[in-house]
Amino acid sequence: MVLLNSGEYPVDYSLDQLTGILNPKDFFRINRQFLVSIRSIKNIHVFPKSRLNLELQPPAPADVFVTIEKVTKFKQWLGE
């Protein structure tokens, strides 16, 4: 499912396939469940042990965390 403008839309691709298709400057795979657009990040909350919680627009149905292993690459991606 893809969340877009407060709606959910089915897609026929896996997240691995979408990661290869979408522009890496615009999209980042933050964990096993989420591939986020840089434009969808509304706010970033820092939690203990360098965990990052993303506030997205449209809002996700549950908390969205960047995996600890990807935090450094995620920060580099935001800096580009």
C-alpha angles and dihedrals in degrees: 000000000000121000110217128160092346092307133104121228127186118235129196095221133085119235088253090056093046090050088058094045103044125075108267090215089063103033134045131185102228098176142341092289106037139060108179135199116228088229092058095059107103098169141350121221118199116219129187118291092030094291115158124209115197124214105207135196112246090035118248117235091242140018113297117212130183108233112251090240091058100043095096094048090044092054090048090050091053090051094056 
